[in-house]
Structures are given as structure tokens and as C-alpha cells.
Amino acid sequence: MASKQFARIESDICTNRIICNWEKAYELIQQVSKASNSLESLSKLLLGEKKLEEHLDANPPNEVNVNKARTDLEDAKKSLKAALDGTLQGTFQLEVKLLLGKLLHAQGSYDEALNMIKSANIDNISLGKHSNRTVRLVAEAYAVKGLCLEKFTSKDSSKRLAPDCEIIECYEKAGDISIVQLQQRDKILKKNLTMGSNVSESFNSSQQGQIGSVLEIAIQRSSIIHIQNGDLLAGIGRFRELLTAVETRSTQNLRLTLARQLSEVLLRGTCNYNYTLPSNHRLGKLKDKQQPERYSTNSSFVPKTREDETLLLLLIAEALASREAVLERTPSFEEARKHSFDNTTAVYDLLTLVLVRRAQYDVLCDFFEKALKFSFKECHIWYQLGLSLMSSGKHHRALQVLRECVKLDPQHATAALLAARLCFEHLHLLEEGIEFSENVINLGEDHPQAGRGFLAQGIGYSLQATETKTQTQRQSLHHKALQSFQRSYDIDSDDHLTLYHMSLQCSLLRRVNEAMCYVQDALQLSSQHQHSLHLLALLLSAQKKYKEALEVIQVAVTEYPDNFSLLFTKSRLEERVLSVEQALSTCKKMLDLWKSLYDTDSDGETRGTGLIDKLISDRRSLAQITLSEYGDKDSARGSVRESLAASRVEQALSDVASSMNSSYAPNQGQNQAWFLQAQLWIHLGEFYLNMEKLNEASACVKESATIFPLSHQVAYMKGRISELKMDYSEAREHYLNAIAINPAHIKSLQHLGQVHHCLGNDLMAEKVLRDAVNIDPSSSQTWHDLGKVLESIGEFEAASECLITAVSLDTTSPIMPFSILPRILQS
């Protein structure tokens, strides 16, 4: 070995072993072994190493591959034993023993593997004096020793070969030594690259990213065993220690796994009470000089809470997973692509748990949109993106994504139901919503979601019936809706939501007694369902049991104090049962509630003249307050906002449409909160009109108009005020404006008919009221007004029929329309 040529070959052999290029290392030893018989043992060592490592690369050492290893590794075993019996000494003899221990473990000979490793005396080895390859073998020896000890422990827990602390020590030494070895290897490769060597290129094309299954298991098991033994802090500390080690090109995938596992431990196993901040304390079992290099924390971000650390870990994992994602679609990459996708999906699922708790849906949408580049035809990612878009209020995009989910997986009933819900509740796409519900129904009545499919179909038919003007078609749709609800009930009789919708549908058809039975059954299944409680109160008011209705609504408000729809109904019942002063007191509480819920989240945006702040701060009741006493100090500000009305035309018209929905509760978005405040002022103004306090009513209408100038309800209230002042021409103009904005507003049509009647234009009054009847044939007030107009025309028989119909409907008319109740797919 004195010659320079052999010294160079020996160096190349060492380098190729470091980069796991076994074939090249064996070729090099073959070149010189023929010239010297003393190298025959080294040649057998490299041959056995080559066969062993190539086998383990393709067949990880586990119970499944034991029989295959016993067959395939016999030649390698013979070569290594021949090398051990040969002339090798010192480091090479140590390497042979470590390789044999690794081979015996792969063959399932755990006793022999332990004895072989014990004979190597690895505890007394000074790592600094050995090559990088030897250090790697020592690390693997500790890992094999730990796996063998754990294997015996798991087979017979009553005869423990070694305590868990010894197994943990083996795993931790294996992890620390392997990281040290990989860090040294990167330095060697960097040095060779600087010197112009092609070794780094060989590494890039061979074993990049491979840390070895044995070492990877050992690194992960060290933390897991701590946690399984109940020492959560030690397990978390070990995770942190491994993650703070300086990263190498071979530990990137391992870092992804460790970051994901630690985030799972923090999410599932810790709380703010037992969480401890990261520290620089080291748990490793090696001497300080042999410890892995670690990142300096002097200028690094250090999490201060459990949530921050979890999110930081997942962001790191997401960045690594996205970078390593396999985009190649050819069949040869199928297994690698699936493995990459599964790892990435696990990270995104954990990110979903963390970000949803923080209500950061927009951030979550960005992550899932980025994930689409490697999620072609992967329904899970598309579905998660759809849910994120729904939660962030992006309903149109959410529907497009859910459409894709249904295409990718026609059996995905939940995606179809969510798409139907978007169509019904937000996008007003009734036909498409019914189609989605039929997709679920077509899966068969044995499907777990079949009942909800029929329920969604019934909701779609019911909404269509509400908008249909032809009586025959309306009745047909109502009948279809009831049939669908009945099918849903037949499939799942314990679904309170189905019973609620059956009751609501009967209520809309004024079958009050039947509706009462259904809603009582619904409340037996879910006694705290707010919409069923609300419906029960309305049904009691339809039976003229106003006191009982008020008691029910008070119970519901106690359970749901922030529900404005319940509070609107409560104030109406208080006006009927108690006094208008009590109703006004409830209105003031509603204004105070709005301010506490929404005013702090206005992002600096301000609407209105500030009247709400003055009313809330005034300790007097609204019955004692004269709104005009506040003056109009903010009229300039109000006029400026009114000048901005043109810029809000589209949004205002959208809010008009939303006011036709069934609930007063605002949807997501700050603009809907302002719309709710405008509704509150209109509601308060109606009470003042009933008290004939026109100035106070005008102030309420003006405040609502400052918030939403293009609201049809503002125009309607202006018409009411003008009508009470007997200025019928001005009132007619206001009602026409309201109908122009919302042609289906029944109250505007009713009062427009009354105004035409007062102006002597009975033919026009008849036409307007008949239009109102076509839109809502269940309004007793419309039939009554139409009867009066027909009587003045002289059509006494038709007038008599209209008045009889009005009396009949009035006996089942609730204090508030049944249509204020939502037709929804969620409980």
C-alpha cells in the first residue's frame, strides 16, 4: 500500500463507501486485489457489504422480509464470515462484525446479532478516530441492538431482556451518531466538490435522501418510547433535540416526519397547563465533542405557546412536503407519488386542525390551492379546499370545487350535500341544488346519507314553491316537498331536522295542528334545537295562544341569547301580550347586543349617524326618549355617506335579496352586520308607527337609510309614514320605489293597493292586490284588502269570497310569518 496509485485507489474506495456507491467500491478493490493476496479479505468484505446493502435498499429489514433475507443474503453472509476469518485487523475487522450483526438482524437471528454486536465492543469506540463509513456502521449497530432488545421485550414482557432505558439509550446514540455521520459526510462532499471531484455528482444520482430504514426507525422510536412510558416531556425534548440539529441533504424527509409527529404529540397529548417552552437542554447520550451540530438560537424565533410551536412545525413540514412532492405521472413513479401524497396530506390535515381553531380560513385556502399542483384527481384535497372556501365565505368558488369533488368521486355524498346547501342557502341555484340532492338519492336508500338526500330535495322543492306564482305549480311543488320529507323520515325517523322541515312545510300550508305534532316530535329528539323552538312559538301564536308562545320564546332566548331572529319574535309577542314599552325595551337590548357583537369588528368602517351609541348610553327606556332631542349633529357625516350610495348599489341590492331569506341572523361578512343594524332600526320604527310617533319613526328610518340607502324596507317605511300623514301621492311613490327594488315585498304591495284605493283608483288597487295574492296566497291581510276593493267596485260575490278567505287564514296567522324560519341542511 506504499505506492501512490494504491493510496489513491484506497481513498476512492473509502469515498465511494461514504456515498453508498457499493458497485464502484467493489470494482476498485477488484483492480488491486489481484496484485496482492493480502487484499483478498478486504475484497470479500466489500462484496458482502455490497450484497447486504443492495438487498436492504430494496427490502427493509422487518418480519415480512425475514424469509427472503435468509435466502438472498446467504452469499453475503459467507463473504463476510470469510472476511472475518481472514487477515483483516483493526477497523476492517470491526466493520465486518457490525455488518454481520446488521445481516443477522435482517434474517431474524436476533440472539446472534446481539452477540456479534457485543463482540464489537462499540461502547468503547472513539468515533473521532474512525472513517465516516465506520461511524455510520456504529450508528446502525446501536439501532440494531435497540431493535433486537425491543423485539425480545415485545415477545415476552414478563422476561425483559433489558429495561426500556437501555433501549432508549441505544436508539438515542444511534440517532446522534447517524446525524454526526451525515453532517461529516456533507462536509466531505462539499470539500470534494470544491476540489473539482465528481463524487458529489455520483452521490446525487445514487443515494440522495437515503438515511436507511434501520436508522430512521431508531431515530423515531427514541421519542415514541419515552411517550409510551408516560414521560411526555422527555419525548417532546428528544423530538426538539433532533429537529434543532443542523440539516443535511439526507435528513430532509426525516425532518418532515419528525416535525409532523411532534405536532401531533403537541396537539393530542399536551395542553397549555403541561406545555413547556423549548430549551437548549440536551438529552443525548454522547460526549459533548461527539454531539451533532445544532442551529444557534441567538437570532432564531422561539415559540412561546403550544399553538405557536405546533403551527411553526407544520409550516416547516408543509414547506418540506411541497418541495419534495412527486409531480411525475408515469406508472413507474406511482408508488413514490402515492407515498409523497400520503405524507403531504397528513401534514395538510394537521394544518387544518390548527388553522381552523384560529379561524384562519383564508390562509388554509392558500395552502390547499398550492397543494392542487400535485393533487390531480385526488378528491380529498379538493374536498378540503371546498370546505375552506365555504368557511371563508367564498361560496361561488366553493361550489366550483365541490362540483369537481362530485365528478372525481360520485359516491361522495357529503360533498354533494354541501354543494346543495350552498345552492339553497347562499347562491339561489335551486335547480342545481336539487340535482345534487338527487345524486345522493341515486346512491340508494341503503346509503347512510340517503335520508339527508331526500331532505335536501324537499328543501329545494319548498324553496321553488315559494317563488312560483302559478297556483297549480305551487301546490305541486309543495306536495313534492312533503313527499321528499316523508321519504327522509321513513329512512331515518330519528332525524329531528327532517321533522322540523315537515312541520315547517305544513305550517306554510297552514296545516297548523299537523305541524304542531311534527315540531313536538322534533323537540323530543332535540329539545334545544333553536329553529324548532322558534317554530313552536309561531305555531302557538297562530293558534292565538300568545302567552304560551311568549313563554316558549323566552326559553329559547335564554338558551340562545345572541339569536336576533328569536328576539324579533319576542318583541312582537311582548307587544301583543304585555305592552309596547316592554317590546321597546327588548329592541334597545337588541341594539346593545348588536354593538357588543359587531361594532368591535368593523375594521374602522363606520355607518349611520351614531344614534345607536346615544340610545344605548341613555338609561331611559325608548318609550320615554324623544329621538328628535338628539338633534342632527351628524347630518353632515350622514350626507357624505349618502353621496357614496352609488358605489354601494350592487352590494345593497344583494342585501335586499338576502332580506328575503328566512332568517334575520346575518351571514358572514361585516356588510351583513350593517344590514342587520338597518333591520333593527326598521323594526323599531314599526313600533313607533303603531304608537303613532311619526317623528321617532322618521328618525329610525333615516338612520336605516344612512346605513343602506337602497333598501326596499327604507322605501316602504317612508311610504308608511307618508300614508299616516295622509299624503297618499308621496306614499304611492315610496311604495313603487320599494317594489322596484324588491318586486316580491308583500307589505309594499298591500299598502300600495290601499293607497290606490284611497286615491280612488280601485282598478289599479285590484291589480296590485291580485299580484300580492299570487306571490303569497297565505296572507290574510292581502285577501282582506282585496275584498274591500272588490266591494267598492261592486263585485260583491267575489268580495265576499275574499273576505271569507281572509277570516279563514287569519285564524292560522302567526305573529310573524313562518317564512322567517330557515330552510337549512344543518342542525
Secondary structure, 3 states (H helix, E strand, C coil): CCCHHHHHHHHHHHHHHHCCCHHHHHHHHHHHHCCCHHHHHHHHHHHHHHHHHHHHHHCCCCHHHHHHHHHHCHHHHHHHHHHHCCCCCCHHHHHHHHHHHHHHHHCCCHHHHHHHHHHHCHHHCCHHHCCHHHHHHHHHHHHHHHHHHHHHHHHCCCCCCCCHHHHHHHHHHHHHHHHHHHHHHHHHHHHHHHCCCCHHHHHHCCCCCCCCHHHHHHHHHHHHHHHHCCCHHHHHHHHHHHHCECCCCCCHHHHHHHHHHHHHHHHHHCCCCCCCCCCCCCCCCCCHHHCCCECCCCCCCCCCCHHHHHHHHHHHHHHHHHHCCCCCCCHHHHHHHHHHHHHHHHHHHHHHHHHHHCCCHHHHHHHHHHHHHHCCCCHHHHHHHHHHHHHCCCHHHHHHHHHHHHHHCCCCHHHHHHHHHHHHHHHCCHHHHHHHHHHHHCCCCCCCCHHHHHHHHHHHHHHHHHHCCCHHHHHHHHHHHHHHHHHHHHHCCCCHHHHHHHHHHHHHCCCHHHHHHHHHHHHHHCCCCHHHHHHHHHHHHHCCCHHHHHHHHHHHHHHCCCCHHHHHHHHHHHHHHCCHHHHHHHHHHHHHHHHHHHHHHCCCCCCCCCHHHHHHHCCCCCCCCCHHHHCCCCHHHHHHHHHCHHHHHHHHHHHHHHHCCCCCCCCCCHHHHHHHHHHHHHHHHHHHHHCCCHHHHHHHHHHHHHHCCCCHHHHHHHHHHHHHCCCHHHHHHHHHHHHHHCCCCHHHHHHHHHHHHHCCCHHHHHHHHHHHHHHCCCCHHHHHHHHHHHHHHCCHHHHHHHHHHHHHHHCCCCCCCHHHCCCCCCC
